[in-house]
Amino acid sequence: MQYAKLPKTLCVEMEKIQRGFIWGDTEQGRKPHLVGWDVICVSIMNGGLGLKRPHLINEAFLMKMLWNLNTKPDDLWRKVLLSKYDRNNDLSSSIKSQPYDSPLWKALAGTWGEFQRNIVWKIGDGLHTNFWLDKWGSNNISLITVATQSCIDTTLNVKDVTNESGNWDNEFLFQNLPENIATKVIALPTSIEADGPDTIGWRGTSTH
């Protein structure tokens, strides 16, 4: 469950066993299920039994691995994985798998999109945060969704959008973003090398 994507049919079968245990089903017969399964899976604090759905547990484990993959550069397991699969040497861009890759790497690649939707970036030196694709501003949106130009360079990092003086490149911002968004970006502190590398946080938590 922690190192591979579980098949949907397996998760369904696991939940079937859980339901049977909760309601006392036997091979001789199925007893009435008096409460919806979604209610059973609600946290105890909110009136449920706090059971965890297998596919959500599986997804959470894989996202935790992706978190560690991005935040623990010195771990041996990370170095081994990247030495074998890191084809573009930039995890902030994407994780892609090939048919012959291991089940673990395929699972991580399959979870990458959802992981990306939930992380936000805190700007340090601005070198590891993609200006257009990553969520890093006050609105927690990818700026590519509001870009005013049809042709943009999606390889730019945040540092690339500052000038030699270390200030925002106002001309670039107003040419490529709506005025209200450009103004919000200008109000943010610019990247500073002394702040160290950019770091990620999880949307809606204290790590944000």
DAWO-V484687 format. One record per residue. N is the residue number from 1. PHI is phi in whole degrees, -180 to 180 (* if undefined). Layout:
N PHI
N PHI
//
This chain:
1 *
2 -86
3 -125
4 -159
5 -79
6 -74
7 -62
8 -59
9 -63
10 -67
11 -63
12 -62
13 -66
14 -63
15 -67
16 -62
17 -66
18 -61
19 -63
20 -62
21 -68
22 -61
23 -97
24 77
25 -65
26 -131
27 -65
28 -81
29 180
30 -106
31 -85
32 -61
33 -97
34 -80
35 -132
36 -60
37 -64
38 -62
39 -71
40 -58
41 -83
42 -68
43 -60
44 -59
45 -59
46 -104
47 100
48 -99
49 -101
50 74
51 -70
52 -100
53 -76
54 -54
55 -70
56 -75
57 -63
58 -58
59 -65
60 -64
61 -62
62 -67
63 -67
64 -64
65 -64
66 -66
67 -61
68 -66
69 -62
70 -91
71 -117
72 -126
73 -65
74 -93
75 -68
76 -62
77 -61
78 -65
79 -62
80 -66
81 -62
82 -70
83 -64
84 -97
85 -118
86 -75
87 -81
88 -122
89 57
90 -151
91 -68
92 -72
93 -89
94 -172
95 -122
96 -120
97 -120
98 -114
99 -56
100 -92
101 -73
102 -69
103 -56
104 -63
105 -66
106 -63
107 -66
108 -65
109 -64
110 -70
111 -96
112 -58
113 -61
114 -67
115 -61
116 -61
117 -70
118 -109
119 -103
120 -128
121 -110
122 -104
123 -77
124 -114
125 -83
126 77
127 -90
128 -114
129 -107
130 -72
131 -59
132 -91
133 -96
134 -84
135 -91
136 -145
137 -85
138 -67
139 -88
140 54
141 -127
142 -80
143 -64
144 -62
145 -73
146 -122
147 -60
148 -94
149 -103
150 -80
151 -117
152 -133
153 -93
154 -81
155 -93
156 -66
157 -98
158 -61
159 -61
160 -65
161 -101
162 -116
163 -94
164 -63
165 -84
166 89
167 -96
168 -62
169 -82
170 -59
171 -61
172 -62
173 -62
174 -73
175 -79
176 -115
177 -132
178 -58
179 -57
180 -67
181 -73
182 -59
183 -63
184 -67
185 -65
186 -62
187 -74
188 -83
189 -63
190 -80
191 -68
192 -131
193 -59
194 -66
195 -78
196 83
197 -70
198 -62
199 -130
200 -105
201 -135
202 -102
203 -56
204 84
205 -124
206 -70
207 -81
208 -77
//
